[in-house]
Amino acid sequence: MAALTPQEMLDKYMQAEADVLAGKDVQFNGRRVVMADLPQIRQGRAEWERRVAQAQRGGRPAYSLASFE
């Protein structure tokens, strides 16, 4: 199986979050997830949002470095 892009992973996390919130039975990364797993899903989504944003910036960090000489 080919590696998924950061955007594809973000899409999967967003779909899992929406499905759990809708009360659907969800299989994610080979295991069943329920409402109690929602904080972990949201944490994963936030991580992939950061990765997507970084990829869109060409891999540069979200902050600037200042030199105080």
Secondary structure by P-SEA (a helix, b strand, c coil): cccccaaaaaaaaaaaaaaaaaccccccccccccccaaaaaaaaaaaaaaaaaaaaacccccbbbbbcc
